[in-house]
Amino acid sequence: MDDLGDIVVLGLESSCDETAAAVVRRRTDGSGEILSNVVFSQIEEHAAFGGVVPEIAARAHVEVMDGLVEAALAEAKLSLADVDAIAATAGPGLIGGVLVGLTTAKALAYAAKKPLVAVNHLEGHALTARLTHGVDFPYLLLLVSGGHSQILRVDGVGQYTRVGTTIDDALGEAFDKTAKLLQLGYPGGPAVEKMAAEGDSRRVALPRPLIGRDEPNFSFSGLKTAVRHEAEALAPLSRQDVADICASFQAAVSDVVADRVGLAVRRFAETLADGHPPVLVVAGGVAANKAIRSRLDALMSGLNGRLVVPPGNLCTDNGAMIAWAGAERLVTGHADGFDVAARPRWPLDDVAAPLVGHGRLGAKV
């Protein structure tokens, strides 16, 4: 359906602790342009609790969503009548927040007589590299965030095969819990990375879970527990102790990710036609970690492949990725009725069976 011409989509995101609205244009040739991208972060509201409080998050989404929609349209210099469709995250995520964005999108689509596209939040992450870098199918996706740690093969819009996943905790959660243990605040990823820059990564011996195993899965629960044991053994902790623990934790994580992803990339490359280098796309908040990115860059260079990481503001939750995914789905002929439901759980690969030992956060994906 590329004969639809250019498509302009308003996208809404409210699955966790960012409220976002954006307007994106998808051109007939498949390239994209971000016309506006407005994000309201709730970090300050949740910082005192060391994590996201669902009730506070949902209330904040309600309070700011309408204003963000107005701001996104104004920045794009468009009215609601000028957009071709309304897209919104319909899951997975905190159900109260998801309902705010999806209900708002339904109201806007109904009032403006525009198509509605219910977007899987994870598909938004999965397709962002096509907006920012024009990446062609197929490619391998490493999705690493506070709630998700997966490796997926992406063969097309709506065509996802899970290659690997966490069997317990997500990587972002391990960063957050480590930061909370060491009293570094929330969000944990940037805080741990900052302290790691001052530390000795060789001081604290930490495990590298699942390295060398035959399936490219992750496990971070045991590593998180080992960090706690080391912190307790060194207590009371000096600033240098904290820095060394952070550096050692980050080094362990980087080793695990490089090993697990390396296995997945090599197997993926074997399925490609000769002359087609493997492409690895990294998305999610943890993609901003420079140490992990550096290891993956070296890995892909060694495998004659290409690493693609969208800009940091498009790796974390945002409306542009939802608008873009909505446009990509619309081009395939997909739109949703007003009875589409919000979903707290919504795997990209809905036929992949949960793994034995699959943990609380892992079960969501």
N, C-alpha and C positions, 0 to 999 in steps of 0.2 A: 504493500500500500504506500510505497514511497511517492506515488503520484499525488499524494495529498498536498505536496508542496511544503513550504516552511510551516512548522508547528510551534506555537507559543503556548507554554504550559505554566500555570501557577502551581507551585508545590508547597505543601505544608508538612512539617515534621514536629512531632511532640511525643516521641516514644519513651524518652527518659527525662533528662534534666536540662535539655535545650529546647526552647521554643523557636521555630524558624519558619520563614516564608521566603520564597524566591521565585523569580521568573526566568525561564530558560527558553531559548529558541533552538529547535532542531531543524537544520536546513535539509533540503531534499537530498543533498549528497552525503548525509549522515553526520556532518560536522555539527558542532554545537557552539552556543554562545550564552554566557551568563549575563542576563540583563539587570538582575539585582539579586542580592543574597543577604538577607537580614537575619541575624541570630541574637536571641536573648538568652544569656547564660544564667543559670540558677545556682552557680557554685557557691556564692556567698550564703544563700538560704540554707544550703545543706552542709556547709563546712563544719559547723559546730557538732554535727552528728556523725562525722567521719564517713558519710555515704549518703546516697539518695533516699529521702523519705517519700514514699509514693504519694501520700495525701498532700504534702506540701507541694510536690511537683505538679500534681493535677490542678491544684488551686492556682498556681502561678501561670500555668498554660491558659487557663480560663481568663485570667486578668489581662494578659498581654497579646493573645492571639489576634484579636481583631485589629489592634493597632499595628501589629507586624505585617498583616496583610495589606493594610493601607500604605505602610511605609514601602513595602516591596513593589507595589504597583506604582507608587509615586516615583521611586528611584528608577524604575524601568520606563517611566513616562508613558504609562498605559493605563487604561481603565479596565474594569472587569470585563466589559463588553469586547475588549480587544484580544483577550486570550482565547485560545481554541479549546482548552480543557482545564479541569482542576484535578490535581493529583494530591493524595495525602497518604501518609504512612497508616496502614491498617493493621500492623503488627510486624514482627513480634515486639513486645515491650511491656512497660507498665500499663495495665489496661486502662486505668483512669486517664492517663495522659494520651494514650492512643485514641480514646473516645473523643477527647476534646478536638484534636486535629481532624479526625475523620468526620465528626458531626459538623464541624465548621465547613469542611469541604463539600459535604452533601448540601448544606444550606446554600452555599454560594453557587454550586452547580445547578441546583433547582431554580434559584432565583434568576440566574443569568441564562438558563437553558443551555448549559454546556455539558459535554461528556464528563463523567466522573471516572477516575482511575484510582483504584485502591492498590497501593504499592507495598510490597514486602520491603521492610526497612533494610534487610540484608541485600536485597537486589539493588537497592540504591547504592550501597557500598560497592557491590559487584560490578556495576556498570559505569561508575564514575570515571574510570580511566579512559573510557570511550569518549567521554565529554572533554576531558582535559588533554588527552594524548592521542586520540583517534585510534586506539588499539583495536585491531581486528580479532575476530574469533578464529580459532580457539585460543584461550590462554588459561594459565593457572592463577588462582586467587588465594592469597593468604589473608584471611580476615581475622584480625586480632584486636580485641577491645575488652571493655570491662565485663561483658557478658558472653563473648563469643571467641572461640579459638578454633578455626577450621581451615582446611585446605580444600578447595573446590576446583574442579575443572569446569570452565565456562565455555560452552559450545554455541551459545546463542541466547537471545532474550528468552527467559523462562526455561533454559536448558542447562541445568546444573547437576553435577555429579560429585558427591562428597568423596574425597580421596583420603582425608584424615581429619581427626577431630580430637578434642580433649576428652579424656576418660574421667576427668574429675572437675577441676577448677579452670576457669578461663585465665589467660595470661594477665589481662588487665586487672582481674580481681587479685591475683597474686601480688602485683605491684601495689594495689591499694591496701591490701592487708599488711604487706611489709611496711609501707609508710605509716600505717596506723600503729603497728607494733612499736615502731621507732619514733613515734610522735612527730611525724613530719607533716601532718596535715593532709587535706583532701583538695584536689585529686592527687592520688599517690604517684602516678607515673612520672610526671615532671619533677616532683619532689625527690624521688629516689634517683632519677638521672642526674639531677643537680648535685646531690651529695656524693654520688658515685665518682664524679669528676675529681673529688678531693681525696679519694680513697685508694687503697692498695687491693687490687682484685685477687691477689695471691694469698692474702693473709688468712682468710676464713675458708676452710675446706667445705664445700657444699656439693651435694649429689647432682648428677646430670640424668634425670629420669628418662628412661626409654631409649637413650642413645644406643644406636646399633641394632635396634629391634627391626623386624622385617616389615612392619606396617608403619606408615608415617603419621602416627598419632602422638598426642601430647599428654603429659601428666605434670601438674604443678603443685598438687596438694602436698606431696612429700617434701618438695623443695621449700614450700612455705613453712612447713613444720620444722624443718632443719634450721631455717633462719631464726625461728623463735627459740629453739634450743641453744643456738650459738649466742643469741642476744642475752638469754638468761645466764649463760655461763660467764659472760663478760661483764654482767651488771655489777655496779652501776656504770652505765655507758658514758664514755667521753665523746666529744664531737668526732674525734678521729676514729673511735670504735664504730660509730654510726656510719661514717663515710666508708670505712673498710667493709662493713657488712653490706652496704648498698653496692659497692663496686664488685664484691664477690658474687652477690645475688645477680647483678646485671650480667656479669661474665658467664655465670651458669646458664642463665636464660638464653643468652646469645648463642652459646654452644648448642643447647638443645634445639633452638629454632633452626639454626643453620644445618644441623644434622638431619632433622625431621623433614625440613623443606627440601634439602638437597636430594634425599631419597625420592620424594614426590616429583621433583623436577626431572630427575634422570629417567624415571619411568614415563613421565609425560612426554619427554623428548623422543622416546622410542616409538611413540605413536604418530609422530609428525612425519610428513614427507621430507625427503632429503632436501637440504638447503633452507629449511624453515627453522630458524632458531627458536628455542622455547622462550616464552614471555611470562614473567612472574609479576603479577600485580599485587601490591600490598595495600590494604585498606583497614580502617579502624583507628581508634585513637593511639594504640601502641605503635602504629606505623611512624609516629613522630619521633620515636626513640632513635637517637643517632647511632648508638652502638649496635643495635639490632640491624638498622638499615645498612650500616657499613659492612657487617658480616654478610648480609644478603647480597649486597653489591659485589663483594669479592666472590661469593659463591656463583653468581650468575656470570660474571666475567670468566671464571674458570670453566664454566660449562658452555661457553660461547653463546650465552643467552642474553636476555635484556630484562633489567629490573625497571618497573614503572611504579612510582609512588606519587599519587596526586598531591597537590599542595596541602599543607597541614590543615588549613581551614576547611578543606573538602574531604579530609580523612575522618575528622570528627563529625558528629551529627550536624546536618545542615539541610536546608530546604532545596538547594540546587540539585543535590543528588536525587531527591524525590521527584522534582519536576522533570529531570532528565529521564529517570526510569519511567515516569508516566508517559513521556513523549515516545520513548522507545517501544513501550507496550502499545501505545495508540497506533503506531505505524504498523504493528503486526495485526491490527484489527481488533485489539482488546480494549473494551471499556466495561464498566461495572454498573449494576443497577443500584438504586438507592437502598436496597435491602442488604447490601454487602455488610458483613459483620466485622467488628474489631476482633483481633486474635492475639491473645497474650503469647501464644506459641505458633510459629509458622516456619518450618524448616525450608530451606531452598531446595534441598533434595528430599522430597517427601516420601521416598521409597527406601531410603537408607535406614537400616535398623539401628536402634540404640545399641551402644557397645556395653558389654558386661563391665560393670564398674563405673558406668556413665554417671557422672555426678549431678548435683543440683542444677548448676548453671549449664553444664553440658547438655542436659536433657532438653533445654529450651531450643537447641539448635539441631 
